[in-house]
Amino acid sequence: MSGGCAWKPFEITQEEYEELVLDLLTAPGSQLKVLNTPLEIQTYRQWVEWKREHYKLIGGL
């Protein structure tokens, strides 16, 4: 990050989070979708590898 911007951390409720996710998923032109991590993924490193492979499958970098 450039360091030129700052913001105060904040918290949202579970209800607010769910509303935000719904708004993001249903916004006109949105290509976002929820990905459920497979149960066999147990560590952060496994998650990063799984995410990288998934990203390749959908045409990412």
N, CA, C and O of each residue as an XYZ file, in Angstrom:
244
protein
N       0.826     -1.171      0.000
C       0.000      0.000      0.000
C       0.877      1.241      0.000
O       2.013      1.231      0.472
N       0.324      2.287     -0.533
C       1.106      3.498     -0.713
C       1.403      4.228      0.583
O       2.366      4.992      0.648
N       0.615      4.017      1.599
C       0.818      4.746      2.842
C       0.146      6.105      2.833
O       0.138      6.801      3.849
N      -0.419      6.491      1.694
C      -1.059      7.788      1.590
C      -2.476      7.799      2.115
O      -3.085      8.862      2.239
N      -3.007      6.639      2.423
C      -4.385      6.547      2.915
C      -4.383      5.839      4.258
O      -3.526      4.999      4.535
N      -5.340      6.186      5.072
C      -5.482      5.531      6.369
C      -6.963      5.402      6.684
O      -7.772      6.218      6.243
N      -7.311      4.388      7.439
C      -8.691      4.212      7.874
C      -8.682      3.549      9.231
O      -7.766      2.804      9.580
N      -9.707      3.835      9.977
C      -9.825      3.235     11.295
C     -10.504      1.876     11.153
O     -11.524      1.760     10.474
N      -9.952      0.863     11.782
C     -10.588     -0.454     11.746
C     -12.012     -0.368     12.298
O     -12.316      0.459     13.159
N     -12.859     -1.228     11.788
C     -14.240     -1.251     12.263
C     -14.743     -2.678     12.289
O     -14.131     -3.572     11.705
N     -15.835     -2.886     12.954
C     -16.443     -4.205     13.021
C     -17.857     -4.117     12.481
O     -18.523     -3.088     12.598
N     -18.306     -5.219     11.886
C     -19.684     -5.316     11.437
C     -20.291     -6.570     12.050
O     -19.583     -7.507     12.419
N     -21.587     -6.568     12.148
C     -22.276     -7.732     12.705
C     -22.364     -8.833     11.649
O     -22.105     -8.594     10.470
N     -22.728    -10.028     12.077
C     -22.931    -11.133     11.141
C     -24.021    -10.774     10.138
O     -23.906    -11.076      8.950
N     -25.072    -10.131     10.619
C     -26.172     -9.729      9.736
C     -25.689     -8.727      8.681
O     -26.049     -8.838      7.509
N     -24.880     -7.757      9.093
C     -24.341     -6.774      8.149
C     -23.428     -7.446      7.131
O     -23.444     -7.103      5.949
N     -22.628     -8.413      7.601
C     -21.736     -9.144      6.700
C     -22.542     -9.901      5.644
O     -22.212     -9.862      4.459
N     -23.590    -10.585      6.076
C     -24.413    -11.351      5.148
C     -25.107    -10.434      4.139
O     -25.249    -10.791      2.970
N     -25.537     -9.263      4.588
C     -26.149     -8.293      3.678
C     -25.134     -7.794      2.654
O     -25.457     -7.649      1.475
N     -23.911     -7.532      3.104
C     -22.845     -7.084      2.210
C     -22.539     -8.149      1.159
O     -22.430     -7.838     -0.028
N     -22.402     -9.389      1.585
C     -22.120    -10.480      0.651
C     -23.236    -10.596     -0.380
O     -22.971    -10.735     -1.574
N     -24.478    -10.540      0.077
C     -25.615    -10.630     -0.840
C     -25.592     -9.483     -1.846
O     -25.832     -9.691     -3.035
N     -25.303     -8.276     -1.368
C     -25.216     -7.121     -2.268
C     -24.123     -7.318     -3.312
O     -24.323     -7.008     -4.486
N     -22.976     -7.830     -2.891
C     -21.872     -8.042     -3.829
C     -22.206     -9.115     -4.861
O     -21.866     -8.981     -6.037
N     -22.867    -10.170     -4.420
C     -23.187    -11.275     -5.321
C     -24.298    -10.935     -6.305
O     -24.348    -11.499     -7.398
N     -25.185    -10.025     -5.934
C     -26.344     -9.730     -6.778
C     -26.254     -8.377     -7.480
O     -27.209     -7.967     -8.139
N     -25.147     -7.687     -7.354
C     -24.977     -6.395     -8.029
C     -25.001     -6.611     -9.545
O     -24.462     -7.603    -10.036
N     -25.620     -5.692    -10.288
C     -25.639     -5.828    -11.753
C     -24.223     -5.993    -12.316
O     -23.327     -5.209    -12.002
N     -24.036     -7.006    -13.139
C     -22.740     -7.255    -13.761
C     -21.740     -7.977    -12.877
O     -20.614     -8.235    -13.303
N     -22.130     -8.308    -11.653
C     -21.204     -8.975    -10.733
C     -20.820    -10.354    -11.260
O     -21.669    -11.103    -11.744
N     -19.549    -10.675    -11.161
C     -19.074    -12.003    -11.530
C     -18.545    -12.737    -10.302
O     -17.849    -13.746    -10.419
N     -18.884    -12.218     -9.128
C     -18.431    -12.834     -7.888
C     -19.281    -14.043     -7.548
O     -20.463    -14.097     -7.889
N     -18.680    -15.008     -6.881
C     -19.414    -16.150     -6.375
C     -18.730    -16.650     -5.118
O     -17.539    -16.417     -4.913
N     -19.477    -17.329     -4.289
C     -18.949    -17.878     -3.048
C     -18.311    -19.233     -3.360
O     -18.918    -20.079     -4.016
N     -17.104    -19.423     -2.893
C     -16.428    -20.712     -3.042
C     -16.318    -21.357     -1.670
O     -15.774    -20.763     -0.739
N     -16.822    -22.546     -1.551
C     -16.706    -23.276     -0.296
C     -15.441    -24.119     -0.335
O     -15.266    -24.962     -1.214
N     -14.579    -23.881      0.613
C     -13.319    -24.608      0.691
C     -13.588    -26.072      1.026
O     -14.342    -26.366      1.953
N     -12.975    -26.995      0.277
C     -13.159    -28.419      0.571
C     -12.719    -28.759      2.000
O     -11.787    -28.152      2.528
N     -13.384    -29.715      2.609
C     -13.084    -30.093      3.992
C     -11.651    -30.575      4.188
O     -11.091    -30.436      5.275
N     -11.057    -31.141      3.137
C      -9.690    -31.657      3.296
C      -8.638    -30.547      3.406
O      -7.488    -30.819      3.749
N      -9.019    -29.324      3.125
C      -8.098    -28.193      3.256
C      -8.044    -27.825      4.734
O      -9.030    -27.355      5.302
N      -6.884    -28.043      5.352
C      -6.753    -27.851      6.798
C      -5.787    -26.742      7.198
O      -5.830    -26.277      8.337
N      -4.928    -26.312      6.299
C      -3.947    -25.289      6.661
C      -4.032    -24.118      5.689
O      -4.603    -24.229      4.603
N      -3.463    -23.015      6.095
C      -3.436    -21.840      5.226
C      -2.687    -22.151      3.934
O      -3.118    -21.758      2.850
N      -1.589    -22.842      4.051
C      -0.798    -23.185      2.861
C      -1.602    -24.040      1.885
O      -1.544    -23.816      0.676
N      -2.356    -25.024      2.401
C      -3.214    -25.842      1.547
C      -4.275    -24.971      0.880
O      -4.587    -25.151     -0.298
N      -4.829    -24.020      1.645
C      -5.852    -23.146      1.089
C      -5.291    -22.295     -0.041
O      -5.935    -22.125     -1.076
N      -4.081    -21.758      0.160
C      -3.450    -20.933     -0.883
C      -3.252    -21.766     -2.146
O      -3.539    -21.284     -3.241
N      -2.780    -22.982     -2.026
C      -2.576    -23.845     -3.190
C      -3.903    -24.178     -3.862
O      -4.003    -24.141     -5.088
N      -4.916    -24.502     -3.071
C      -6.237    -24.797     -3.631
C      -6.784    -23.590     -4.373
O      -7.311    -23.714     -5.479
N      -6.656    -22.433     -3.763
C      -7.164    -21.205     -4.376
C      -6.413    -20.920     -5.674
O      -7.030    -20.533     -6.667
N      -5.116    -21.100     -5.685
C      -4.308    -20.866     -6.889
C      -4.752    -21.787     -8.019
O      -4.902    -21.347     -9.159
N      -4.959    -23.050     -7.710
C      -5.396    -24.005     -8.729
C      -6.796    -23.657     -9.231
O      -7.059    -23.732    -10.432
N      -7.682    -23.283     -8.336
C      -9.031    -22.901     -8.754
C      -8.974    -21.679     -9.664
O      -9.682    -21.612    -10.669
N      -8.141    -20.726     -9.313
C      -8.022    -19.511    -10.092
C      -7.541    -19.823    -11.516
O      -8.009    -19.218    -12.480
N      -6.611    -20.764    -11.639
C      -6.137    -21.181    -12.956
C      -7.266    -21.803    -13.773
O      -7.370    -21.575    -14.979
N      -8.113    -22.596    -13.103
C      -9.211    -23.274    -13.796
C     -10.249    -22.310    -14.362
O     -10.904    -22.619    -15.357
N     -10.403    -21.146    -13.734
C     -11.409    -20.201    -14.216
C     -10.813    -19.140    -15.126
O     -11.475    -18.162    -15.470
N      -9.568    -19.337    -15.510
C      -8.966    -18.418    -16.476
C      -8.185    -17.275    -15.878
O      -7.980    -16.246    -16.522
N      -7.748    -17.454    -14.641
C      -6.947    -16.405    -14.010
C      -5.525    -16.418    -14.514
O      -5.227    -17.029    -15.540
N      -4.661    -15.757    -13.809
C      -3.248    -15.640    -14.216
C      -2.538    -16.949    -14.303
O      -1.352    -16.988    -14.633
